[in-house]
Amino acid sequence: MDPAAINELLYASSDDESFIEYDDSSDEYFPGDTEEREVSDDSNCSSDSEDYNISDDWETNHIINNIRTKYYPNENLSLDESMLLWRGRLSFRQYIPSKAHKYGIKFYELCTKDGFILDILIYKGKGTVEDSRGVTFGIVAKLMEPYLGKGHTVYMDNFYNSVPLAQFLFENQTKVVGTLRKNRKDNPKDTLNAKLGKGEVAHVQKGNIHVIKYNDKRDVCMISTKQKLDFVEFTDRFGRKKMKPNIIVDYNNNMSGIDRADQMISYYPTPRKCLRWYIKVFFHLMDMCLWNGNLLYNKHVKNMAHLEFRKCVASCLIGISYNQRVVHNKPSQKTHNLMKVNIRKRCRVCHQNKLRKNTAFVCDTCKDDKGNTIGLCPDPCFKIYHL
């Protein structure tokens, strides 16, 4: 592997505006997910925290600019938040109970389907993004700015989605698919508040914006500007073929990018316990670069496990050669099995316990000093002898 190449990867840095409502029904199964995201209030954080001024031209911009020069994504993108564990005092520390790290520093991330991180935005309290249309509206607009007008589809959960945001993205040639909260402003209230039986679906359309409410074990609200409502066949985890809305199938198939990136980074994390939160953020950003570099290497050179890639990068940075791990075959261990014989022998374990007992079974591997087989009762003497 070329060390210079690895270092470059690592440090490079519709006219109808009326709602048309109708109901449909289905007896099919859908394991819906309407998990609510909770964001802590800044007032709950201590004012004694050691803060650091994160300006708009912080070091993340250098990383993101280099990422954009190295890779351009395919159509489908996903936007979600990620957490970096931090339990110390910090004014913009967040609490999200649904995350693996419930307390920490929040990152808004834009990723591809396979987990390549395209852009990040660190939450730094009130004023992170100032937008008259709303905070979540501003976050999406900022992260998607370089990709607007190019035909992408962005998948988001109900923390971000709204009807005005979907309309804004569609006007900028960007489609959206995701879950939707019932209490969002400008929502079609009659549809989202409708009471549905199991398997029923309510659908409303405004121009190119489609909003559905689907019920299985619980209600799931979805919004899409990519496709019209239809039912498609899918296979559940038990191997049963069933039907569910195509919007939900598309969302489930393309919303896993951030989770995959978090999973791979968590296997070999660089950050360690420290007293300065920005040091931990720096090493977390380095882990992101390593993961992105590994994905690019796998796409354009050859497949390499993430751990092997990290070892190779470290070896190149310190100027030593790295040989990939060689797996040596271990010598096969002897197996011990019971074997029945014609001549009964004294049980070795019973004899040691001062019990006189003969058995017709011996161990086919163990021998005494004279080379004779050792008699053992099947249970429990055979197991006790080989402990």
Disulfide bonds with the S-S distance in Angstrom:
none
